Amino acid sequence: MRSRAEKNKLPYARWSVLHLINAFDARYDRDQRRIVYLQQSKGYDVSVVTSRYDDDSKRRDAFFFKQAEEDLGGVKIFHNHSCQLRFGTAKPMVLYLPNAASLREFDVTHIHGLTSYSCVLGCFLKRFNQSRLVVRSDLSQAGYRLLKNSAVYRSFFFKLLKSMDAVYTYTASEKAILVDVGIPEDDVWVVPLGIQLDRFRQRTSTDGSESPVTIGYIGRFDRVKGVHRLVNPLSQILRECENVRVVFAGPKQDVQYASLILRQMSLFPSFSYAGSLSSDRTPGFYQGCDIIVIPSLSDTGAIVALEAMASGKAIVASNVRPFSEYLEDGVSGVLVDTEDEIYSSCKQLIEDVELRARLGRAALKTASNYSDATMIRKLEELYAFVTKR
């Protein structure tokens, strides 16, 4: 392995990178997996240390990770002894043991989750491997409230922050949140989330005058995603409109929550549930919809919005970050605050074919700012900055 000084003299540096991830869900070709894959494709020396759980808190076996290693072009994934700690009804906290690979001298340790167990582990390991620490924020509303309101938590966090070389966010609005809690502005970078734009671009077009209008939701079934906010407005639409159908898709992360929603919506013959879709089936889901609704109470990367934008769809989304940064209300999407606004916005889009088309065209144009090539280029700028300090 070249020394850091030698590598910095190369015209196109290829870094050694250790990714620390609480739950590396290799089923979906999205942010974490996409970054790892692209870095491996560019010739980086890439390793992943993670737990044995996926994003649905399900325990995975060795075959799952072996298959992921093959799919990612030979990336080594170390999945160590793991456990979950539950606190009331909150999502379990995942803990995992490091291993010898974590002690190697990597150029960069890339941590996924600013307030995660992986962040604590990465800051501790820096004492041994001397890697530069780059941390993806992904700050939840709960994490933000803790940093704002808990002096003990804030004191612990800022001790960790001293070990970090840079923090990055997906959006400028999220950066403003971090600056608000006391992180120096110069230490926070914006690296826009990237997707494979070509996978989602609409390949067929219809005028929508004869076919039923399809309203779609895709995402996890848990309360923070706000799926319950769709039941009343979409039920009313299905009662009033014969030419509309509604389809939901996504994993039942909260089974009880999902079952209640699906039971209520299944009273309507024009409703269907497509299940948890694999990565290769998601572009087809978007292409089969005319309107995508995103009712989240809060979100971080909001990759569904970017995929819907790249698919050229009319989008009705909650008026929260980062949707309010991705979409311009009335121009490239519709931003809503209440269930009544979800109903009225969807109803208007059902009746106005030209409005759907206009919003979809504007969303597609905006989506070009969120390519995976842009994301990797920004990360390379960040890596170059921290490794030359």
LUMNU-11820 format. One record per residue (C-alpha): residue number from 1; y, z, x. Coordinates in nm, 2 decimals. Layout:
N
r pado NUM c2 Y c3 Z c1 X
...
***
This chain:
389
r pado 1 c2 0.00 c3 0.00 c1 0.00
r pado 2 c2 0.34 c3 -0.09 c1 0.13
r pado 3 c2 0.59 c3 0.18 c1 0.19
r pado 4 c2 0.89 c3 0.21 c1 -0.05
r pado 5 c2 1.13 c3 0.10 c1 0.23
r pado 6 c2 0.92 c3 -0.21 c1 0.30
r pado 7 c2 0.89 c3 -0.30 c1 -0.07
r pado 8 c2 1.27 c3 -0.28 c1 -0.12
r pado 9 c2 1.32 c3 -0.56 c1 0.13
r pado 10 c2 1.11 c3 -0.80 c1 -0.08
r pado 11 c2 1.30 c3 -1.05 c1 -0.29
r pado 12 c2 1.08 c3 -0.95 c1 -0.59
r pado 13 c2 0.94 c3 -0.60 c1 -0.55
r pado 14 c2 0.61 c3 -0.52 c1 -0.71
r pado 15 c2 0.60 c3 -0.15 c1 -0.77
r pado 16 c2 0.31 c3 0.09 c1 -0.80
r pado 17 c2 0.35 c3 0.26 c1 -1.14
r pado 18 c2 0.17 c3 0.56 c1 -1.29
r pado 19 c2 0.21 c3 0.58 c1 -1.67
r pado 20 c2 0.17 c3 0.93 c1 -1.83
r pado 21 c2 0.11 c3 0.90 c1 -2.20
r pado 22 c2 0.00 c3 1.17 c1 -2.45
r pado 23 c2 -0.20 c3 0.92 c1 -2.66
r pado 24 c2 -0.25 c3 0.57 c1 -2.53
r pado 25 c2 -0.34 c3 0.37 c1 -2.84
r pado 26 c2 -0.48 c3 0.05 c1 -2.69
r pado 27 c2 -0.55 c3 -0.10 c1 -3.04
r pado 28 c2 -0.20 c3 -0.22 c1 -3.09
r pado 29 c2 -0.01 c3 -0.47 c1 -2.87
r pado 30 c2 0.31 c3 -0.27 c1 -2.89
r pado 31 c2 0.56 c3 -0.09 c1 -2.66
r pado 32 c2 0.33 c3 0.13 c1 -2.44
r pado 33 c2 0.04 c3 -0.12 c1 -2.41
r pado 34 c2 0.28 c3 -0.42 c1 -2.38
r pado 35 c2 0.47 c3 -0.27 c1 -2.09
r pado 36 c2 0.14 c3 -0.18 c1 -1.91
r pado 37 c2 0.00 c3 -0.53 c1 -1.97
r pado 38 c2 0.32 c3 -0.71 c1 -1.86
r pado 39 c2 0.34 c3 -0.51 c1 -1.54
r pado 40 c2 -0.02 c3 -0.57 c1 -1.46
r pado 41 c2 0.03 c3 -0.94 c1 -1.52
r pado 42 c2 0.33 c3 -0.94 c1 -1.28
r pado 43 c2 0.12 c3 -0.79 c1 -1.00
r pado 44 c2 0.22 c3 -0.43 c1 -1.02
r pado 45 c2 -0.03 c3 -0.16 c1 -0.91
r pado 46 c2 -0.06 c3 0.01 c1 -1.25
r pado 47 c2 -0.26 c3 0.32 c1 -1.36
r pado 48 c2 -0.26 c3 0.51 c1 -1.68
r pado 49 c2 -0.33 c3 0.88 c1 -1.72
r pado 50 c2 -0.37 c3 0.99 c1 -2.08
r pado 51 c2 -0.57 c3 1.20 c1 -2.33
r pado 52 c2 -0.88 c3 1.10 c1 -2.52
r pado 53 c2 -0.69 c3 1.07 c1 -2.85
r pado 54 c2 -0.52 c3 0.78 c1 -3.02
r pado 55 c2 -0.20 c3 0.78 c1 -3.23
r pado 56 c2 -0.40 c3 0.88 c1 -3.54
r pado 57 c2 -0.52 c3 1.20 c1 -3.35
r pado 58 c2 -0.88 c3 1.06 c1 -3.34
r pado 59 c2 -1.09 c3 1.12 c1 -3.04
r pado 60 c2 -1.20 c3 0.81 c1 -2.85
r pado 61 c2 -1.51 c3 0.76 c1 -2.64
r pado 62 c2 -1.55 c3 0.60 c1 -2.29
r pado 63 c2 -1.62 c3 0.26 c1 -2.44
r pado 64 c2 -1.29 c3 0.25 c1 -2.61
r pado 65 c2 -1.10 c3 0.29 c1 -2.28
r pado 66 c2 -1.34 c3 0.06 c1 -2.09
r pado 67 c2 -1.26 c3 -0.22 c1 -2.34
r pado 68 c2 -0.89 c3 -0.14 c1 -2.31
r pado 69 c2 -0.91 c3 -0.17 c1 -1.93
r pado 70 c2 -1.07 c3 -0.52 c1 -1.96
r pado 71 c2 -0.81 c3 -0.63 c1 -2.22
r pado 72 c2 -0.53 c3 -0.52 c1 -2.00
r pado 73 c2 -0.65 c3 -0.72 c1 -1.70
r pado 74 c2 -0.81 c3 -0.44 c1 -1.50
r pado 75 c2 -0.56 c3 -0.16 c1 -1.54
r pado 76 c2 -0.73 c3 0.17 c1 -1.46
r pado 77 c2 -0.71 c3 0.42 c1 -1.75
r pado 78 c2 -0.79 c3 0.78 c1 -1.66
r pado 79 c2 -0.88 c3 0.97 c1 -1.98
r pado 80 c2 -0.93 c3 1.33 c1 -1.90
r pado 81 c2 -1.04 c3 1.65 c1 -2.07
r pado 82 c2 -0.82 c3 1.69 c1 -2.37
r pado 83 c2 -0.75 c3 1.92 c1 -2.66
r pado 84 c2 -0.51 c3 1.94 c1 -2.96
r pado 85 c2 -0.30 c3 2.24 c1 -3.06
r pado 86 c2 -0.20 c3 2.26 c1 -3.42
r pado 87 c2 0.11 c3 2.43 c1 -3.55
r pado 88 c2 0.12 c3 2.45 c1 -3.93
r pado 89 c2 0.14 c3 2.10 c1 -4.09
r pado 90 c2 0.31 c3 1.94 c1 -3.79
r pado 91 c2 0.13 c3 1.66 c1 -3.59
r pado 92 c2 -0.10 c3 1.83 c1 -3.34
r pado 93 c2 0.02 c3 1.86 c1 -2.98
r pado 94 c2 -0.20 c3 1.68 c1 -2.74
r pado 95 c2 -0.28 c3 1.83 c1 -2.40
r pado 96 c2 -0.48 c3 1.67 c1 -2.12
r pado 97 c2 -0.58 c3 1.75 c1 -1.76
r pado 98 c2 -0.44 c3 1.54 c1 -1.47
r pado 99 c2 -0.68 c3 1.41 c1 -1.21
r pado 100 c2 -0.67 c3 1.30 c1 -0.84
r pado 101 c2 -0.50 c3 0.97 c1 -0.93
r pado 102 c2 -0.20 c3 1.16 c1 -1.05
r pado 103 c2 -0.15 c3 1.29 c1 -0.69
r pado 104 c2 -0.12 c3 0.95 c1 -0.53
r pado 105 c2 0.22 c3 0.84 c1 -0.41
r pado 106 c2 0.34 c3 0.60 c1 -0.67
r pado 107 c2 0.68 c3 0.43 c1 -0.65
r pado 108 c2 0.75 c3 0.53 c1 -1.01
r pado 109 c2 0.59 c3 0.77 c1 -1.26
r pado 110 c2 0.67 c3 0.62 c1 -1.60
r pado 111 c2 0.66 c3 0.90 c1 -1.87
r pado 112 c2 0.64 c3 0.81 c1 -2.24
r pado 113 c2 0.82 c3 1.08 c1 -2.44
r pado 114 c2 1.11 c3 1.29 c1 -2.33
r pado 115 c2 1.00 c3 1.61 c1 -2.50
r pado 116 c2 0.63 c3 1.55 c1 -2.46
r pado 117 c2 0.35 c3 1.73 c1 -2.27
r pado 118 c2 0.34 c3 1.42 c1 -2.04
r pado 119 c2 0.70 c3 1.49 c1 -1.95
r pado 120 c2 0.63 c3 1.84 c1 -1.84
r pado 121 c2 0.32 c3 1.73 c1 -1.65
r pado 122 c2 0.51 c3 1.45 c1 -1.47
r pado 123 c2 0.79 c3 1.68 c1 -1.36
r pado 124 c2 0.52 c3 1.92 c1 -1.22
r pado 125 c2 0.33 c3 1.64 c1 -1.04
r pado 126 c2 0.64 c3 1.52 c1 -0.87
r pado 127 c2 0.61 c3 1.81 c1 -0.63
r pado 128 c2 0.29 c3 1.65 c1 -0.50
r pado 129 c2 0.32 c3 1.27 c1 -0.54
r pado 130 c2 0.70 c3 1.24 c1 -0.47
r pado 131 c2 0.73 c3 0.96 c1 -0.73
r pado 132 c2 1.05 c3 0.86 c1 -0.89
r pado 133 c2 1.05 c3 0.98 c1 -1.26
r pado 134 c2 1.15 c3 0.74 c1 -1.53
r pado 135 c2 1.13 c3 0.88 c1 -1.88
r pado 136 c2 1.14 c3 0.70 c1 -2.21
r pado 137 c2 1.33 c3 0.90 c1 -2.46
r pado 138 c2 1.17 c3 0.84 c1 -2.80
r pado 139 c2 1.35 c3 1.16 c1 -2.91
r pado 140 c2 1.24 c3 1.26 c1 -3.26
r pado 141 c2 1.47 c3 1.43 c1 -3.51
r pado 142 c2 1.27 c3 1.75 c1 -3.46
r pado 143 c2 1.32 c3 1.73 c1 -3.08
r pado 144 c2 1.69 c3 1.66 c1 -3.12
r pado 145 c2 1.73 c3 1.97 c1 -3.35
r pado 146 c2 1.55 c3 2.18 c1 -3.09
r pado 147 c2 1.78 c3 2.07 c1 -2.81
r pado 148 c2 2.09 c3 2.13 c1 -3.02
r pado 149 c2 1.99 c3 2.46 c1 -3.18
r pado 150 c2 1.75 c3 2.65 c1 -2.95
r pado 151 c2 1.91 c3 2.79 c1 -2.63
r pado 152 c2 1.57 c3 2.88 c1 -2.49
r pado 153 c2 1.43 c3 2.53 c1 -2.55
r pado 154 c2 1.75 c3 2.37 c1 -2.41
r pado 155 c2 1.74 c3 2.58 c1 -2.10
r pado 156 c2 1.37 c3 2.48 c1 -2.03
r pado 157 c2 1.45 c3 2.12 c1 -2.10
r pado 158 c2 1.74 c3 2.10 c1 -1.86
r pado 159 c2 1.53 c3 2.25 c1 -1.58
r pado 160 c2 1.29 c3 1.97 c1 -1.63
r pado 161 c2 1.57 c3 1.72 c1 -1.64
r pado 162 c2 1.66 c3 1.80 c1 -1.28
r pado 163 c2 1.33 c3 1.64 c1 -1.18
r pado 164 c2 1.39 c3 1.32 c1 -1.37
r pado 165 c2 1.56 c3 1.02 c1 -1.19
r pado 166 c2 1.65 c3 0.84 c1 -1.51
r pado 167 c2 1.60 c3 0.85 c1 -1.89
r pado 168 c2 1.60 c3 0.54 c1 -2.10
r pado 169 c2 1.64 c3 0.47 c1 -2.47
r pado 170 c2 1.58 c3 0.17 c1 -2.69
r pado 171 c2 1.93 c3 0.16 c1 -2.84
r pado 172 c2 2.29 c3 0.26 c1 -2.77
r pado 173 c2 2.29 c3 0.49 c1 -3.07
r pado 174 c2 2.00 c3 0.68 c1 -2.93
r pado 175 c2 2.18 c3 0.70 c1 -2.59
r pado 176 c2 2.47 c3 0.86 c1 -2.77
r pado 177 c2 2.24 c3 1.12 c1 -2.92
r pado 178 c2 2.12 c3 1.22 c1 -2.57
r pado 179 c2 2.47 c3 1.24 c1 -2.43
r pado 180 c2 2.56 c3 1.46 c1 -2.73
r pado 181 c2 2.29 c3 1.71 c1 -2.63
r pado 182 c2 2.43 c3 1.73 c1 -2.27
r pado 183 c2 2.25 c3 1.46 c1 -2.07
r pado 184 c2 2.50 c3 1.29 c1 -1.83
r pado 185 c2 2.58 c3 0.95 c1 -1.96
r pado 186 c2 2.52 c3 0.78 c1 -1.62
r pado 187 c2 2.16 c3 0.91 c1 -1.62
r pado 188 c2 2.08 c3 0.74 c1 -1.95
r pado 189 c2 1.99 c3 0.37 c1 -1.96
r pado 190 c2 1.94 c3 0.14 c1 -2.25
r pado 191 c2 1.63 c3 -0.08 c1 -2.23
r pado 192 c2 1.59 c3 -0.27 c1 -2.56
r pado 193 c2 1.24 c3 -0.26 c1 -2.71
r pado 194 c2 1.07 c3 -0.60 c1 -2.67
r pado 195 c2 0.81 c3 -0.79 c1 -2.88
r pado 196 c2 0.63 c3 -1.12 c1 -2.85
r pado 197 c2 0.87 c3 -1.33 c1 -3.05
r pado 198 c2 0.65 c3 -1.63 c1 -3.07
r pado 199 c2 0.37 c3 -1.44 c1 -3.24
r pado 200 c2 0.59 c3 -1.36 c1 -3.54
r pado 201 c2 0.80 c3 -1.67 c1 -3.60
r pado 202 c2 0.74 c3 -1.82 c1 -3.94
r pado 203 c2 0.53 c3 -2.14 c1 -3.91
r pado 204 c2 0.55 c3 -2.24 c1 -4.28
r pado 205 c2 0.83 c3 -2.24 c1 -4.53
r pado 206 c2 0.85 c3 -2.25 c1 -4.91
r pado 207 c2 1.14 c3 -2.24 c1 -5.14
r pado 208 c2 0.99 c3 -1.94 c1 -5.33
r pado 209 c2 1.07 c3 -2.10 c1 -5.67
r pado 210 c2 0.71 c3 -2.10 c1 -5.81
r pado 211 c2 0.50 c3 -1.86 c1 -5.60
r pado 212 c2 0.52 c3 -1.48 c1 -5.68
r pado 213 c2 0.77 c3 -1.29 c1 -5.47
r pado 214 c2 0.58 c3 -1.06 c1 -5.24
r pado 215 c2 0.73 c3 -0.72 c1 -5.13
r pado 216 c2 0.55 c3 -0.57 c1 -4.83
r pado 217 c2 0.54 c3 -0.24 c1 -4.65
r pado 218 c2 0.35 c3 -0.20 c1 -4.32
r pado 219 c2 0.33 c3 0.12 c1 -4.11
r pado 220 c2 0.17 c3 0.46 c1 -4.10
r pado 221 c2 0.13 c3 0.67 c1 -4.41
r pado 222 c2 0.31 c3 0.99 c1 -4.32
r pado 223 c2 0.61 c3 1.16 c1 -4.47
r pado 224 c2 0.86 c3 1.07 c1 -4.19
r pado 225 c2 0.79 c3 0.70 c1 -4.27
r pado 226 c2 0.92 c3 0.76 c1 -4.62
r pado 227 c2 0.65 c3 0.57 c1 -4.80
r pado 228 c2 0.68 c3 0.80 c1 -5.10
r pado 229 c2 1.04 c3 0.67 c1 -5.15
r pado 230 c2 0.89 c3 0.33 c1 -5.25
r pado 231 c2 0.68 c3 0.45 c1 -5.54
r pado 232 c2 0.94 c3 0.49 c1 -5.81
r pado 233 c2 1.16 c3 0.18 c1 -5.73
r pado 234 c2 0.87 c3 -0.06 c1 -5.68
r pado 235 c2 0.68 c3 0.08 c1 -5.98
r pado 236 c2 0.99 c3 0.00 c1 -6.19
r pado 237 c2 1.01 c3 -0.35 c1 -6.04
r pado 238 c2 0.64 c3 -0.42 c1 -6.12
r pado 239 c2 0.69 c3 -0.31 c1 -6.48
r pado 240 c2 0.99 c3 -0.54 c1 -6.52
r pado 241 c2 0.89 c3 -0.85 c1 -6.32
r pado 242 c2 0.58 c3 -1.06 c1 -6.38
r pado 243 c2 0.64 c3 -1.29 c1 -6.07
r pado 244 c2 0.63 c3 -1.00 c1 -5.81
r pado 245 c2 0.35 c3 -0.85 c1 -5.62
r pado 246 c2 0.36 c3 -0.56 c1 -5.38
r pado 247 c2 0.13 c3 -0.51 c1 -5.08
r pado 248 c2 0.11 c3 -0.21 c1 -4.84
r pado 249 c2 -0.07 c3 -0.20 c1 -4.51
r pado 250 c2 -0.12 c3 0.06 c1 -4.24
r pado 251 c2 -0.33 c3 0.35 c1 -4.12
r pado 252 c2 -0.36 c3 0.66 c1 -4.34
r pado 253 c2 -0.24 c3 0.91 c1 -4.08
r pado 254 c2 -0.19 c3 1.17 c1 -4.35
r pado 255 c2 -0.49 c3 1.11 c1 -4.58
r pado 256 c2 -0.38 c3 1.33 c1 -4.87
r pado 257 c2 -0.03 c3 1.18 c1 -4.86
r pado 258 c2 -0.16 c3 0.83 c1 -4.85
r pado 259 c2 -0.41 c3 0.88 c1 -5.13
r pado 260 c2 -0.15 c3 1.01 c1 -5.36
r pado 261 c2 0.08 c3 0.71 c1 -5.30
r pado 262 c2 -0.20 c3 0.46 c1 -5.33
r pado 263 c2 -0.33 c3 0.61 c1 -5.64
r pado 264 c2 0.01 c3 0.59 c1 -5.81
r pado 265 c2 0.07 c3 0.23 c1 -5.70
r pado 266 c2 -0.28 c3 0.11 c1 -5.78
r pado 267 c2 -0.20 c3 0.16 c1 -6.15
r pado 268 c2 -0.04 c3 -0.19 c1 -6.13
r pado 269 c2 -0.26 c3 -0.50 c1 -6.11
r pado 270 c2 0.00 c3 -0.67 c1 -5.89
r pado 271 c2 -0.03 c3 -0.40 c1 -5.61
r pado 272 c2 -0.28 c3 -0.42 c1 -5.33
r pado 273 c2 -0.35 c3 -0.22 c1 -5.01
r pado 274 c2 -0.45 c3 -0.43 c1 -4.71
r pado 275 c2 -0.58 c3 -0.14 c1 -4.50
r pado 276 c2 -0.50 c3 -0.07 c1 -4.13
r pado 277 c2 -0.44 c3 -0.41 c1 -3.98
r pado 278 c2 -0.54 c3 -0.51 c1 -3.63
r pado 279 c2 -0.28 c3 -0.65 c1 -3.40
r pado 280 c2 -0.39 c3 -1.01 c1 -3.45
r pado 281 c2 -0.35 c3 -0.98 c1 -3.83
r pado 282 c2 0.00 c3 -0.84 c1 -3.84
r pado 283 c2 0.18 c3 -1.17 c1 -3.80
r pado 284 c2 -0.01 c3 -1.30 c1 -4.10
r pado 285 c2 0.10 c3 -1.00 c1 -4.30
r pado 286 c2 0.47 c3 -1.07 c1 -4.24
r pado 287 c2 0.43 c3 -1.44 c1 -4.31
r pado 288 c2 0.27 c3 -1.36 c1 -4.65
r pado 289 c2 0.57 c3 -1.15 c1 -4.76
r pado 290 c2 0.91 c3 -1.25 c1 -4.88
r pado 291 c2 1.07 c3 -0.90 c1 -4.85
r pado 292 c2 0.99 c3 -0.62 c1 -4.61
r pado 293 c2 1.09 c3 -0.27 c1 -4.71
r pado 294 c2 1.12 c3 0.00 c1 -4.44
r pado 295 c2 1.19 c3 0.34 c1 -4.60
r pado 296 c2 1.17 c3 0.57 c1 -4.30
r pado 297 c2 1.35 c3 0.90 c1 -4.30
r pado 298 c2 1.39 c3 0.87 c1 -3.92
r pado 299 c2 1.26 c3 0.64 c1 -3.65
r pado 300 c2 1.28 c3 0.57 c1 -3.28
r pado 301 c2 1.17 c3 0.22 c1 -3.17
r pado 302 c2 1.13 c3 0.09 c1 -3.53
r pado 303 c2 0.91 c3 -0.20 c1 -3.40
r pado 304 c2 0.82 c3 -0.30 c1 -3.76
r pado 305 c2 1.19 c3 -0.40 c1 -3.81
r pado 306 c2 1.19 c3 -0.62 c1 -3.50
r pado 307 c2 0.86 c3 -0.78 c1 -3.61
r pado 308 c2 1.00 c3 -0.85 c1 -3.96
r pado 309 c2 1.32 c3 -0.99 c1 -3.80
r pado 310 c2 1.12 c3 -1.22 c1 -3.57
r pado 311 c2 0.93 c3 -1.33 c1 -3.88
r pado 312 c2 1.25 c3 -1.44 c1 -4.05
r pado 313 c2 1.21 c3 -1.20 c1 -4.34
r pado 314 c2 1.46 c3 -1.04 c1 -4.57
r pado 315 c2 1.46 c3 -0.67 c1 -4.49
r pado 316 c2 1.55 c3 -0.37 c1 -4.69
r pado 317 c2 1.57 c3 -0.07 c1 -4.45
r pado 318 c2 1.68 c3 0.29 c1 -4.45
r pado 319 c2 2.04 c3 0.34 c1 -4.33
r pado 320 c2 1.94 c3 0.54 c1 -4.02
r pado 321 c2 1.92 c3 0.46 c1 -3.65
r pado 322 c2 1.79 c3 0.23 c1 -3.51
r pado 323 c2 1.78 c3 0.01 c1 -3.82
r pado 324 c2 2.16 c3 0.04 c1 -3.85
r pado 325 c2 2.18 c3 -0.10 c1 -3.49
r pado 326 c2 1.93 c3 -0.38 c1 -3.53
r pado 327 c2 2.06 c3 -0.50 c1 -3.87
r pado 328 c2 2.41 c3 -0.57 c1 -4.00
r pado 329 c2 2.42 c3 -0.47 c1 -4.37
r pado 330 c2 2.46 c3 -0.77 c1 -4.59
r pado 331 c2 2.43 c3 -1.01 c1 -4.30
r pado 332 c2 2.09 c3 -0.98 c1 -4.14
r pado 333 c2 1.94 c3 -0.72 c1 -4.37
r pado 334 c2 2.02 c3 -0.46 c1 -4.64
r pado 335 c2 2.06 c3 -0.09 c1 -4.55
r pado 336 c2 2.00 c3 0.16 c1 -4.82
r pado 337 c2 2.03 c3 0.54 c1 -4.86
r pado 338 c2 1.86 c3 0.62 c1 -5.19
r pado 339 c2 1.56 c3 0.51 c1 -5.41
r pado 340 c2 1.81 c3 0.36 c1 -5.66
r pado 341 c2 1.94 c3 0.14 c1 -5.38
r pado 342 c2 1.59 c3 0.04 c1 -5.28
r pado 343 c2 1.53 c3 -0.07 c1 -5.64
r pado 344 c2 1.86 c3 -0.26 c1 -5.68
r pado 345 c2 1.84 c3 -0.43 c1 -5.34
r pado 346 c2 1.48 c3 -0.55 c1 -5.39
r pado 347 c2 1.57 c3 -0.67 c1 -5.74
r pado 348 c2 1.86 c3 -0.87 c1 -5.61
r pado 349 c2 1.65 c3 -1.03 c1 -5.34
r pado 350 c2 1.38 c3 -1.11 c1 -5.59
r pado 351 c2 1.63 c3 -1.30 c1 -5.80
r pado 352 c2 1.83 c3 -1.47 c1 -5.52
r pado 353 c2 1.62 c3 -1.71 c1 -5.32
r pado 354 c2 1.91 c3 -1.83 c1 -5.11
r pado 355 c2 2.01 c3 -1.47 c1 -5.02
r pado 356 c2 1.66 c3 -1.40 c1 -4.90
r pado 357 c2 1.67 c3 -1.71 c1 -4.68
r pado 358 c2 2.02 c3 -1.64 c1 -4.54
r pado 359 c2 1.93 c3 -1.28 c1 -4.45
r pado 360 c2 1.60 c3 -1.40 c1 -4.29
r pado 361 c2 1.78 c3 -1.67 c1 -4.08
r pado 362 c2 2.03 c3 -1.41 c1 -3.95
r pado 363 c2 1.75 c3 -1.16 c1 -3.88
r pado 364 c2 1.56 c3 -1.42 c1 -3.68
r pado 365 c2 1.86 c3 -1.51 c1 -3.47
r pado 366 c2 1.92 c3 -1.14 c1 -3.39
r pado 367 c2 1.56 c3 -1.09 c1 -3.30
r pado 368 c2 1.60 c3 -1.31 c1 -2.99
r pado 369 c2 1.78 c3 -1.01 c1 -2.82
r pado 370 c2 1.45 c3 -0.82 c1 -2.83
r pado 371 c2 1.20 c3 -1.03 c1 -2.63
r pado 372 c2 0.94 c3 -0.86 c1 -2.40
r pado 373 c2 1.09 c3 -1.06 c1 -2.11
r pado 374 c2 1.42 c3 -0.89 c1 -2.16
r pado 375 c2 1.26 c3 -0.55 c1 -2.18
r pado 376 c2 1.07 c3 -0.60 c1 -1.86
r pado 377 c2 1.37 c3 -0.73 c1 -1.68
r pado 378 c2 1.57 c3 -0.43 c1 -1.78
r pado 379 c2 1.29 c3 -0.20 c1 -1.67
r pado 380 c2 1.28 c3 -0.37 c1 -1.33
r pado 381 c2 1.66 c3 -0.31 c1 -1.29
r pado 382 c2 1.60 c3 0.05 c1 -1.37
r pado 383 c2 1.30 c3 0.08 c1 -1.13
r pado 384 c2 1.51 c3 -0.09 c1 -0.85
r pado 385 c2 1.79 c3 0.16 c1 -0.91
r pado 386 c2 1.58 c3 0.48 c1 -0.89
r pado 387 c2 1.36 c3 0.36 c1 -0.60
r pado 388 c2 1.66 c3 0.28 c1 -0.38
r pado 389 c2 1.83 c3 0.62 c1 -0.43
***
